[in-house]
Amino acid sequence: MNTFLDPAILFFVFGVFAGFAKSNLEIPSQISRFLSLYLLMALGLKGGFALNQSGITTEVSLALGIAIFLAVLVPLIAYFVLSRKLNKLDAAAIAATYGSISAVTFITATQTLDQNGIHYGGYMAAAMALMESPAIILAIVLANKARTSHSASTMPKTKIGKILHESFTDGGQILLLGSMLVGYLSGETGHKLMAPFSIDLFKGLLSFFLLDMGLQASRSFEQLNDTPKITVLYGLVAPLVHALIALVLAKVFSLGLGETILLMVLAASASYIAVPAVLRHALPEVKPALYMGMSLGVTFPLNILIGIPLYMELAKHFL
């Protein structure tokens, strides 16, 4: 119950309500972009400070390795399941969306863990960064293969090198990794200096951003009217399946409770910013409403309202 009464979650619910009520409440896109960049910068700093204290341990390496493995496994599962019901390009686009991650879902999960006094390694921000790109690359490979099998297709193959460049030079990705490096190099001194910025302001700005996300989620929900029913079902069921896979891997390799929960959240989330931006150019044959409606209209609110507390209880029970 405490999770649902968290101010950030309540602001998200309020945003959803305002959106469904057709309110003219709107957060300017420039402010929304600033909030997104602030959250990534603050999270990166926090991860860097924590990594400075812990160093590169076996647990750190294991967690990052599992994160990369999940970033490859999840899109393969998605493509295998969805390509049986959808055309292969649509399946590849959705696989990329669900194989990648939602930074805001992850950030909300870290706040929930903090609120519940559950320790986690700040290096998990690096796990989030590492899971951003593999699914995109894998989906482009699958899409190129699908185009090759349809000789009549007039669409050229997407160059992997270009996608790699876009993935690794994405503004949010670079800011997150750069902030981690700054936090790691500045250590405890940097932590004290940046605390008013990266800690004291964090909760309020996250709440404001989740208000905007609630508005966007309610409007994306309308896009689901034109999508196949199998995609909506996948958007509801897949997060739990992916989270359970992460839970099994974390248990096998004896990861800590906090790290396990965050891996579950990352595996269960779906991208609605970075991946759609790439797919618009890489897979122009696929309507953005398909994967955006699923990730932002179904999976994002599902994880924010139900998923995070559910994954937390499952991890507590099985670890």
Secondary structure by P-SEA (a helix, b strand, c coil): ccccccaaaaaaaaaaaaaaacccccccaaaaaaaaaaaaaaaaaaaaaaaaaccccaaaaaaaaaaaaaaaaaaaaaaaaaaacccaaaaaaaaaaaacccaaaaaaaaaaaaaacbbbbcaaaaaaaaaccaaaaaaaaaaaaaaaaccccccccccaaaaaaaaaacaaaaaaaaaaaaaaaacaaaaaaaccccccaaaaaaaaaaaaaaaaaaaaaaacccccaaaaaaaacaaaaaaaaaaaaaaaacccaaaaaaaaaaaabbbccaaaaaaaccccccccccccccccccaaaaaacccaaaaaaaaaacc
